[in-house]
Amino acid sequence: MTDEALLEAFGDALDQNQLRMAYQPQIGLADGSLRRVEALVRWEHPQHGAISPATFVPIAEKHGLIGKLTDWGLMAVLKQWSIWRSEGLDTDIAFNISALSLEELDFPDRVETMCRGLNVPTDRLVIELTEGATQPLIKLMDTLTRFRIKGIGLALDDFGTGYSSLLQLRHLPFTAVKIDRAFVSDLESSSDCQLIVRSMIDLAHGLGLTATAEGVENADQLRALRVLGCDMAQGYLISHALEPATISDWEREFRGRWRDLICPQATPAGS
C-alpha cells in the first residue's frame, strides 16, 4: 500500500475496531511468577493481513493519529486489567507510549482519570518509552515527573542501544530499564555480553531501578540472567504475545515448567 492508502486504512481501523491487543508475559527471575504483561497492538487488515506497528505507528505519529491510538490502547489495556482482576489474575501491565503523546500537558491527568474510572490502581501501570524517543524527553521532565507523582511507573525500553543512556537515567524519573535483546542473544557464550549485562543490572539497582531482560530465547540465557541478578525477563522461551483470554492458562503451564528451566534434569547414564 502507498502511504496515503495506509493512512486511510489505519484511520478506518481505528474507527471500525480492527485493532486488538496481545500481551507478552514478563516473569520474575527469582521464582518464575508472572509479574507484568506488555501490551502490544495488533492490526489485521482485511485484505493485506497483519501489518506491523513499525509500519503504522510512524504513520499515526506523522499524521496526527497517535493521540487517538494511544487513548484507544490505554482504555483497552485498563479494561483488560479489570477483567483479569475479576477473574483472580493479578499482574501489572506495561504500555508503550510515543514521545509525541507526552507533549500534551494534560496527558498524565487523562491517564489517571482513565485508571480511576476503571478502578485500576495507578501503580499497576507502567509506561514504556524507547531510548531513542527519550532524546527530546529531557524537555518534558515536568510531564514525566507528574506520572511518577501519580504512582505510574516509567520504563526505559531498549536500554543500552543509544549513546545517551546514562544521561537519561540521571535526569529522567524512570523506575525500570529493559535490557535490549542485542545483549541477551549471546549472553550464554560471550564474556563481553555477560560483563555488559552485569554492569547494566548493577547500575539499575544502584539507582533504585528494576532491570528486565528482553529477547530471552533459551534456558541458558535465563539461567545466566538469574546468576547476574536480573529482576525480570521476557521472550519466546517464556512466551510469545498471547491473546488475553489465554494468559491464565499460560500462567498455570509456565509454573509447571519453571523448575525444569532453571534446574534441568540430568540425563540418565547410558541414555
Secondary structure as UniProt FT lines:
FT   HELIX           3..15
FT   TURN            16..17
FT   STRAND          19..28
FT   TURN            29..31
FT   STRAND          34..45
FT   TURN            46..48
FT   STRAND          49..51
FT   HELIX           53..62
FT   TURN            63..64
FT   HELIX           66..86
FT   TURN            87..88
FT   STRAND          92..96
FT   HELIX           99..103
FT   TURN            105..106
FT   HELIX           107..117
FT   TURN            118..119
FT   HELIX           122..124
FT   STRAND          125..130
FT   HELIX           131..134
FT   HELIX           136..140
FT   HELIX           141..149
FT   TURN            150..151
FT   STRAND          153..159
FT   TURN            163..164
FT   HELIX           165..171
FT   STRAND          176..179
FT   HELIX           181..184
FT   TURN            185..189
FT   HELIX           191..206
FT   TURN            207..208
FT   STRAND          210..213
FT   HELIX           219..228
FT   STRAND          232..233
FT   TURN            236..238
FT   HELIX           244..246
FT   HELIX           247..262
FT   TURN            269..270
//
